[in-house]
Amino acid sequence: MSRILIADDDDNLRYSFRRMLEGKGFSFIEASDGREAIAQAKQERPDVIVMDVRMPVLSGLEAFEEIKRALPEVPVIIMTAYGTTETAIEAMKRGAFDYIVKPFEVEEMRALISRALERGQDEAQGLDLGRPAQEPHPRPGLIGSSRAMQRVYKAVGHVAGSDVAVLLLGETGTGKELVARTIHEHSPRQGGPFLAINCAAIPETLIEGELFGHERGAYTGAEQRKIGLLQSAAGGTVLLDEISEMPPSAQAKLLRFLQEGEILMLGGERPVHVDTRVIAASNRELGAEVARGQFRDDLFYRLNVVSIIVPPLRERLDDLEALVAHFVCRFGAEHGKSFARVSGRAIALLKARRWPGNVRELMHVTRRAVIVGHGPVLLPAHFFPETLDDLGDGTAQPDLEVPSGAEQLLRQLVDLLRARPGVRLLPTLERLAIDYVYQQAGGNQVQAARPLGITRNTLRSRLEKYDIGLRPAEEPPRDPIPRPAGRASSAAAGPGVVVLTPHVLPQTELARPSAGVSRDDRQSHRRHTDDRWTARARRPGSRGVREGGCRLR
């Protein structure tokens, strides 16, 4: 049984919570002020805390700070009747699970508590960052113990002790520069400079002068002698990244340097001996570039004495958790943040991704998560904000088997719609699905959003886009062809339309009682739960209670 701590100075609200969730697998702990909430949280260790932002003795935000220090893994829902941007931002900055403004619907709060419980279980099964998250400035380097990386480590060990040329092959973002740096750091040249040069970033007209240097007056604008990059790294190692982008003229000079150890500066008359080791890297297959005539075959053979293939991230997913832990530690130190763990659901989403940008893409995704993350646990929404809108609650949806006969019915529906000129299939099908589920849910947006697999905010925008409203039971469905986006008219329902709304306590009801609810009826609210329903006449243009739901204040 899950334990819920309700902290609010309103006795009626706490009573309403108890009646709202009683008999649904919850046990309750109550607190009427901030100090009592802290004491109850430390003593009872609840699974979820629902806390008002304004309470006597100690405010909800101040109590929340102390509770998070003592129980960082417990999700806390902040609620208030004073919904301001500043309060919402402050609550989320301090690590609140969510923030909700009174009045709210019963179903909305139930769904919120359920998600908080799921997150608490998810966080307990995630990646424990442990002590590395406290290291001040972790040193970048090769990370991973997968079989693919073990082969890389062995190859590095074989070539590090010699001066032989090495060719690193692999997709963009796999970490070829780190492999080159590791070779340098384990070689006799480790005391010398390491210089990484991106050949694609240097204009073709300047690359020869940048690599090999130039004498004064070698070309217009060369007002003084300049040492080339290869010579400036003498005694060390140079990485020529994206070497396939090097122009043919520079390829010829590089070949001579690799064979003779000499360079000829632009405008120079005598070759200069340079003691620099060269490691080349490419995200293209150089053999194919040779076949197309885009790369010199003799230079390819000279570079390809030893080649090391750096695996893409999708082939070393066993290393993903170690990489994430490293990046969280690194960027946490940069931004003055620390995290205890990464949720299990977030790790599952990270492992399910294809990662076309490989480790570099993972690094940027994790950096974003650290920047926007709050609280002790990093969650799916911190890594992939788009999952909240696309997947409802940020979880990956399993592929569902299509029921027998559904595909045939869909084909018939598509053929029927295609027969009508001007029909756009996808918007029409979306409108039909949303309208049907919304009517079946009695206009309850929370219940309708769940089977549709979208968030309530997304559903609300679709209802407005397609001008969908709750229809009386006897009214037939409207034409499925989507109309231009626009807000539904409040008078469209017509006078006297009956809207079902649940009874709740008078102290917790959002809407003021309308003329259709008697005083005796209001006084009887305390004796009934939200399972009792009554009909209320809705006047054209009136705001009233939200359709299909009851709200608490």
Secondary structure, 3 states (H helix, E strand, C coil): CEEEEEECCCHHHHHHHHHHHCCCCEEEEEECCHHHHHHHHHHHCCCEEEEECCCCCCCHHHHHHHHHHHCCCCCEEEEECCCCHHHHHHHHHCCCCEEEECCEEHHHHHHHHHHHHHHHHHHHCCEECCHHHHCCCCCCCCCCCCHHHHHHHHHHHHHCCCCCCEEEECCCCCCHHHHHHHHHHCCCCCCCCEEEEEHHHCCCCCHHHHHHEECCCCCCCCCCCEECHHHHCCCCEEEEECHHHCCHHHHHHHHHHHHHCEECCECCCCCEECCCEEEEEECCCHHHHHHCCCCCHHHHHHHCCEEEECCCHHHCHHHHHHHHHHHHHHHHHHHCCCCCEECHHHHHHHHHCCCCCHHHHHHHHHHHHHHHCCCCEECHHHHCCHHHHHCCCCCCCCCCCCCCCHHHHHHHHHHHHHCCCCCCHHHHHHHHHHHHHHHHCCCCHHHHHHHHCCCHHHHHHHHHHCCCCCCCCCCCCCCCCCCCCCCCCCCCCCCCEEEEEECCCHHHECCCCCCCCCHHHHHCHHHCCCCCEEEEEECCCCCCCCCCCCEEC
